[in-house]
């Protein structure tokens, strides 16, 4: 049986990107792009000891999208794929996941790099990136095989922006 869940932001993500068009589509394509995270005061205690990690995962909503499609043509291909075989933003539960470089923790502000996230995006959660747990470099990458290198210069376009408010 389906259940509904409610999440409240723990902070807000700041980046130089105010419009989805032209943004990097993954953190690898946003190398060196600086941003910050403003953690809400109620959650300040949760960032204790985070400064020992060089990368963190950010979980956030694609907050300016409405609706979804189960078949999409992703940025790195010209063929439609099932949305769950892509990282396309128009998803049934429009959640984003980015691994960013953590540069500095200053109280409630986290300075980050490799940001591929729209300015003003609410932040739902942070998890530390742990190479021993999270890196599997020799695994199969499905239809992306031979295409993933193009992420370094591929930018967002308007294909998922039809329902942006």
Backbone as CSV, one residue per row, in Angstrom:
resi,resn,N_x,N_y,N_z,CA_x,CA_y,CA_z,C_x,C_y,C_z
1,UNK,0.845,-1.185,0.000,0.000,0.000,0.000,0.891,1.249,0.000
2,UNK,0.575,2.199,-0.854,1.342,3.444,-0.951,1.106,4.310,0.271
3,UNK,2.178,4.929,0.724,2.097,5.857,1.843,2.598,7.210,1.373
4,UNK,2.111,8.254,2.024,2.620,9.590,1.756,3.624,9.957,2.832
5,UNK,4.638,10.682,2.436,5.681,11.117,3.351,5.804,12.627,3.266
6,UNK,6.180,13.233,4.357,6.388,14.673,4.390,7.813,14.939,4.863
7,UNK,8.520,15.789,4.136,9.876,16.157,4.493,9.947,17.662,4.668
8,UNK,10.754,18.078,5.616,10.976,19.502,5.844,12.436,19.817,5.562
9,UNK,12.710,20.916,4.885,14.098,21.279,4.600,14.893,21.519,5.883
10,UNK,16.186,21.156,5.817,17.112,21.424,6.919,17.956,22.652,6.608
11,UNK,17.815,23.163,5.392,18.586,24.328,4.989,18.280,24.685,3.549
12,UNK,19.109,25.558,3.001,18.930,26.028,1.630,20.285,26.056,0.933
13,UNK,20.265,25.686,-0.348,21.495,25.631,-1.145,21.606,26.910,-1.974
14,UNK,22.781,27.511,-1.948,23.056,28.712,-2.744,24.088,28.369,-3.817
15,UNK,23.816,28.822,-5.030,24.729,28.567,-6.143,24.657,29.754,-7.107
16,UNK,25.545,29.788,-8.100,25.475,30.869,-9.083,24.404,30.653,-10.156
17,UNK,23.644,29.542,-10.077,22.682,29.205,-11.126,21.275,29.633,-10.739
18,UNK,20.740,30.614,-11.468,19.403,31.130,-11.195,18.378,30.630,-12.208
19,UNK,18.842,29.988,-13.264,17.977,29.458,-14.311,18.494,28.067,-14.669
20,UNK,17.619,27.080,-14.794,18.088,25.726,-15.126,18.802,25.616,-16.472
21,UNK,18.428,26.418,-17.448,19.066,26.350,-18.762,20.536,26.737,-18.656
22,UNK,21.401,25.900,-19.190,22.835,26.178,-19.200,23.585,25.696,-17.980
23,UNK,22.886,25.101,-17.007,23.556,24.576,-15.810,24.303,23.287,-16.139
24,UNK,25.351,22.966,-15.386,25.950,21.637,-15.516,24.907,20.587,-15.124
25,UNK,25.001,19.399,-15.724,23.985,18.383,-15.447,24.408,17.396,-14.362
26,UNK,25.652,17.437,-13.931,26.149,16.584,-12.855,27.309,17.316,-12.179
27,UNK,27.642,16.967,-10.930,28.771,17.613,-10.256,30.093,17.501,-11.022
28,UNK,30.312,16.403,-11.746,31.553,16.260,-12.521,31.677,17.356,-13.578
29,UNK,30.577,17.846,-14.083,30.586,18.925,-15.062,30.591,20.305,-14.432
30,UNK,30.580,20.351,-13.098,30.567,21.617,-12.365,31.853,21.791,-11.556
31,UNK,32.906,21.149,-11.983,34.166,21.186,-11.243,34.590,22.623,-10.935
32,UNK,34.803,22.912,-9.661,35.241,24.237,-9.225,34.135,25.254,-9.032
33,UNK,32.901,24.946,-9.415,31.792,25.886,-9.219,31.491,25.958,-7.731
34,UNK,31.579,27.166,-7.185,31.422,27.361,-5.740,29.979,27.689,-5.367
35,UNK,29.624,27.270,-4.173,28.312,27.562,-3.626,28.377,27.428,-2.114
36,UNK,27.232,27.502,-1.491,27.189,27.340,-0.038,25.847,26.741,0.357
37,UNK,25.831,26.232,1.560,24.610,25.697,2.142,24.390,26.425,3.457
38,UNK,23.210,26.947,3.615,22.813,27.587,4.871,21.964,26.568,5.637
39,UNK,22.534,26.018,6.696,21.818,25.064,7.539,20.969,25.859,8.526
40,UNK,19.707,25.497,8.658,18.843,26.187,9.608,19.315,25.914,11.026
41,UNK,19.205,26.931,11.866,19.722,26.893,13.235,19.281,25.636,14.005
42,UNK,18.059,25.190,13.815,17.568,23.999,14.521,18.381,22.748,14.204
43,UNK,19.118,22.759,13.095,19.862,21.581,12.654,21.374,21.755,12.772
44,UNK,21.822,22.849,13.377,23.249,23.170,13.476,24.050,22.042,14.123
45,UNK,23.523,21.441,15.154,24.234,20.371,15.854,24.517,19.183,14.920
46,UNK,23.711,19.012,13.904,23.874,17.899,12.982,25.101,17.981,12.096
47,UNK,25.759,19.133,11.990,26.954,19.246,11.147,28.251,19.065,11.945
48,UNK,28.138,18.784,13.245,29.339,18.529,14.045,30.082,17.337,13.452
49,UNK,31.377,17.480,13.256,32.298,16.473,12.715,32.173,16.275,11.207
50,UNK,31.335,17.026,10.532,31.214,16.907,9.079,32.467,17.424,8.382
51,UNK,33.182,18.362,9.001,34.349,18.987,8.374,35.506,18.018,8.120
52,UNK,35.449,16.801,8.604,36.482,15.812,8.329,36.306,15.086,7.008
53,UNK,35.216,15.353,6.303,34.938,14.696,5.024,35.234,15.650,3.876
54,UNK,35.804,15.124,2.797,36.111,15.988,1.657,34.924,16.133,0.699
55,UNK,34.010,15.153,0.699,32.829,15.230,-0.163,31.608,14.840,0.651
56,UNK,30.467,15.405,0.249,29.193,15.070,0.881,28.142,14.880,-0.198
57,UNK,27.155,14.038,0.096,25.990,13.894,-0.765,24.921,14.856,-0.273
58,UNK,24.281,15.534,-1.191,23.152,16.405,-0.880,21.900,15.786,-1.494
59,UNK,20.837,15.723,-0.711,19.551,15.219,-1.185,18.570,16.384,-1.127
60,UNK,17.934,16.661,-2.251,17.126,17.872,-2.375,16.003,17.648,-3.384
61,UNK,14.963,18.473,-3.318,13.895,18.359,-4.310,14.200,19.212,-5.543
62,UNK,13.729,18.759,-6.680,13.712,19.616,-7.865,12.472,20.497,-7.700
63,UNK,12.618,21.511,-6.892,11.495,22.283,-6.358,10.769,23.165,-7.374
64,UNK,11.327,23.342,-8.548,10.643,24.176,-9.537,10.003,23.367,-10.654
65,UNK,9.931,22.073,-10.482,9.299,21.217,-11.485,7.958,20.711,-10.987
66,UNK,7.028,20.569,-11.906,5.742,19.937,-11.629,5.588,18.788,-12.611
67,UNK,4.994,17.725,-12.150,4.718,16.605,-13.028,5.943,15.764,-13.292
68,UNK,5.729,14.661,-14.001,6.817,13.753,-14.312,6.501,12.999,-15.593
69,UNK,7.511,12.318,-16.098,7.359,11.454,-17.261,8.090,10.154,-16.961
70,UNK,7.503,9.029,-17.310,8.130,7.737,-17.061,9.107,7.344,-18.168
71,UNK,9.021,8.011,-19.301,9.971,7.823,-20.391,10.522,9.198,-20.747
72,UNK,11.848,9.313,-20.741,12.491,10.607,-20.993,13.681,10.429,-21.926
73,UNK,14.026,11.486,-22.632,15.253,11.512,-23.413,16.249,12.322,-22.600
74,UNK,17.214,11.658,-21.991,18.140,12.353,-21.091,19.146,13.224,-21.839
75,UNK,19.847,14.058,-21.089,20.801,14.988,-21.678,21.922,14.294,-22.445
76,UNK,22.331,13.102,-22.032,23.477,12.445,-22.657,23.099,11.457,-23.755
77,UNK,21.857,11.536,-24.257,21.435,10.606,-25.299,20.325,11.241,-26.131
78,UNK,20.037,10.628,-27.252,18.945,11.087,-28.114,17.816,10.067,-28.163
79,UNK,17.933,9.018,-27.374,16.950,7.940,-27.333,16.207,7.979,-26.004
80,UNK,14.895,7.788,-26.016,14.157,7.738,-24.743,14.545,6.510,-23.909
81,UNK,14.512,6.704,-22.590,14.792,5.644,-21.622,13.769,5.764,-20.499
82,UNK,13.574,4.693,-19.761,12.748,4.769,-18.558,13.387,5.738,-17.582
83,UNK,12.588,6.585,-16.952,13.123,7.630,-16.085,14.025,7.067,-14.982
84,UNK,13.743,5.840,-14.518,14.547,5.270,-13.438,15.903,4.765,-13.926
85,UNK,16.110,4.739,-15.241,17.407,4.397,-15.821,18.175,5.667,-16.196
86,UNK,17.707,6.809,-15.701,18.341,8.099,-15.979,18.459,8.899,-14.685
87,UNK,19.097,10.038,-14.809,19.127,10.998,-13.710,18.318,12.241,-14.064
88,UNK,17.387,12.093,-14.964,16.532,13.206,-15.389,15.724,13.738,-14.205
89,UNK,15.478,15.033,-14.154,14.797,15.637,-13.007,13.294,15.389,-12.915
90,UNK,12.604,15.191,-14.023,11.137,15.025,-13.979,10.791,13.592,-13.614
91,UNK,10.725,13.328,-12.305,10.558,11.999,-11.744,9.315,11.974,-10.869
92,UNK,8.733,10.797,-10.604,7.563,10.739,-9.723,7.815,11.374,-8.351
93,UNK,8.971,11.141,-7.776,9.400,11.821,-6.548,10.645,12.601,-6.946
94,UNK,10.468,13.841,-7.290,11.511,14.656,-7.912,12.623,15.011,-6.924
95,UNK,13.456,14.007,-6.631,14.565,14.196,-5.708,15.879,14.206,-6.469
96,UNK,16.753,15.122,-6.081,18.080,15.201,-6.653,19.105,14.677,-5.671
97,UNK,20.217,14.189,-6.215,21.336,13.688,-5.423,22.605,14.219,-6.066
98,UNK,23.405,14.939,-5.306,24.672,15.462,-5.816,25.763,15.200,-4.805
99,UNK,26.933,14.832,-5.306,28.118,14.689,-4.469,28.974,15.927,-4.703
100,UNK,29.092,16.761,-3.690,29.838,18.010,-3.814,31.056,17.988,-2.900
101,UNK,32.028,18.817,-3.229,33.223,18.939,-2.383,32.893,19.853,-1.211
102,UNK,33.205,19.400,-0.014,33.018,20.214,1.190,34.322,20.960,1.456
103,UNK,34.296,22.264,1.341,35.496,23.086,1.499,35.673,23.585,2.930
104,UNK,34.556,23.925,3.574,34.662,24.534,4.904,33.310,24.480,5.605
105,UNK,33.367,24.258,6.909,32.179,24.336,7.754,32.390,25.514,8.689
106,UNK,31.507,26.496,8.628,31.570,27.678,9.497,30.231,27.831,10.181
107,UNK,30.070,27.186,11.331,28.798,27.248,12.032,27.708,26.618,11.202
108,UNK,26.744,27.440,10.806,25.603,26.965,10.008,25.817,27.109,8.509
109,UNK,27.005,27.479,8.072,27.281,27.650,6.646,28.334,26.637,6.206
110,UNK,27.998,25.904,5.156,28.929,24.971,4.544,29.328,25.548,3.193
111,UNK,30.618,25.762,2.983,31.108,26.218,1.693,31.446,24.986,0.873
112,UNK,30.936,24.942,-0.360,31.048,23.760,-1.192,31.522,24.117,-2.596
113,UNK,31.986,23.100,-3.333,32.372,23.235,-4.743,31.767,22.089,-5.540
114,UNK,31.833,22.222,-6.845,31.299,21.240,-7.794,29.774,21.223,-7.728
115,UNK,29.198,22.410,-7.625,27.757,22.569,-7.425,27.019,22.575,-8.757
116,UNK,26.073,21.665,-8.899,25.235,21.568,-10.107,23.764,21.758,-9.742
117,UNK,23.494,22.611,-8.772,22.164,22.752,-8.176,21.684,24.192,-8.333
118,UNK,20.405,24.344,-8.587,19.787,25.653,-8.755,19.818,26.451,-7.443
119,UNK,20.137,27.730,-7.538,20.157,28.606,-6.361,18.787,28.620,-5.676
120,UNK,18.797,28.559,-4.357,17.555,28.612,-3.590,16.890,27.260,-3.398
121,UNK,17.560,26.193,-3.787,16.993,24.854,-3.632,16.967,24.450,-2.167
122,UNK,15.827,23.982,-1.670,15.766,23.477,-0.296,16.639,22.217,-0.160
123,UNK,17.224,22.033,0.996,18.054,20.861,1.270,17.324,19.948,2.243
124,UNK,17.149,18.680,1.860,16.478,17.713,2.733,17.447,16.953,3.629
125,UNK,18.641,16.624,3.110,19.557,15.811,3.912,20.971,15.922,3.382
126,UNK,21.914,15.575,4.248,23.337,15.514,3.928,23.830,14.159,4.410
127,UNK,24.641,13.518,3.589,25.297,12.281,3.996,26.754,12.379,3.563
128,UNK,27.675,11.915,4.396,29.080,11.972,3.996,29.381,10.973,2.890
129,UNK,30.229,11.380,1.960,30.733,10.477,0.935,31.892,9.709,1.560
130,UNK,31.825,8.385,1.499,32.865,7.518,2.062,33.375,6.634,0.926
131,UNK,34.586,6.875,0.436,35.074,6.113,-0.720,34.945,4.595,-0.567
132,UNK,35.214,4.062,0.596,35.137,2.609,0.797,33.708,2.086,0.659
133,UNK,32.712,2.945,0.880,31.311,2.538,0.781,30.689,2.915,-0.557
134,UNK,31.127,4.043,-1.133,30.392,4.681,-2.213,31.047,4.621,-3.590
135,UNK,32.282,4.142,-3.699,32.976,4.126,-4.991,33.037,2.706,-5.543
136,UNK,32.461,2.524,-6.710,32.472,1.244,-7.403,32.850,1.501,-8.866
137,UNK,34.106,1.858,-9.125,34.489,2.334,-10.455,34.398,1.312,-11.577
138,UNK,34.397,0.035,-11.297,34.417,-0.978,-12.352,33.055,-1.604,-12.629
139,UNK,31.998,-0.989,-12.170,30.652,-1.521,-12.362,30.077,-1.082,-13.709
140,UNK,29.088,-1.827,-14.207,28.447,-1.524,-15.488,27.609,-0.249,-15.372
141,UNK,27.633,0.565,-16.424,26.852,1.798,-16.416,25.793,1.837,-17.510
142,UNK,25.277,0.659,-17.880,24.123,0.557,-18.776,24.283,1.337,-20.072
143,UNK,23.205,1.995,-20.475,23.188,2.747,-21.729,24.169,3.909,-21.735
144,UNK,24.679,4.296,-20.553,25.645,5.398,-20.472,27.061,4.989,-20.876
145,UNK,27.297,3.711,-21.059,28.630,3.230,-21.413,29.160,3.992,-22.630
146,UNK,30.321,4.595,-22.461,30.928,5.384,-23.536,30.404,6.797,-23.667
147,UNK,29.370,7.155,-22.907,28.792,8.504,-22.991,29.099,9.365,-21.763
148,UNK,29.411,8.719,-20.657,29.514,9.471,-19.398,30.615,10.520,-19.409
149,UNK,31.638,10.356,-20.245,32.706,11.366,-20.307,32.193,12.705,-20.824
150,UNK,31.116,12.690,-21.596,30.598,13.932,-22.157,29.925,14.816,-21.110
151,UNK,29.720,14.296,-19.907,29.096,15.084,-18.834,29.932,16.316,-18.496
152,UNK,31.222,16.266,-18.750,32.101,17.383,-18.401,31.760,18.664,-19.157
153,UNK,31.176,18.530,-20.347,30.844,19.732,-21.118,29.374,19.815,-21.522
154,UNK,28.544,18.886,-21.072,27.115,18.923,-21.396,26.388,19.834,-20.418
155,UNK,25.574,20.721,-20.925,24.802,21.648,-20.090,23.321,21.348,-20.228
156,UNK,22.572,21.772,-19.243,21.130,21.609,-19.244,20.517,22.427,-20.379
157,UNK,19.421,21.921,-20.913,18.667,22.678,-21.902,17.209,22.717,-21.450
158,UNK,16.304,22.983,-22.345,14.903,23.185,-21.947,14.049,21.918,-21.954
159,UNK,14.618,20.748,-22.206,13.795,19.549,-22.383,12.956,19.160,-21.169
160,UNK,13.351,19.541,-19.956,12.579,19.189,-18.757,11.898,20.398,-18.133
161,UNK,11.906,21.541,-18.821,11.441,22.785,-18.228,10.008,23.129,-18.573
162,UNK,9.287,22.254,-19.250,7.917,22.554,-19.647,6.993,22.880,-18.498
163,UNK,7.207,22.285,-17.341,6.321,22.500,-16.193,7.018,23.209,-15.051
164,UNK,8.036,23.986,-15.337,8.728,24.729,-14.271,7.903,25.956,-13.909
165,UNK,7.741,26.147,-12.630,6.994,27.328,-12.175,7.940,28.352,-11.576
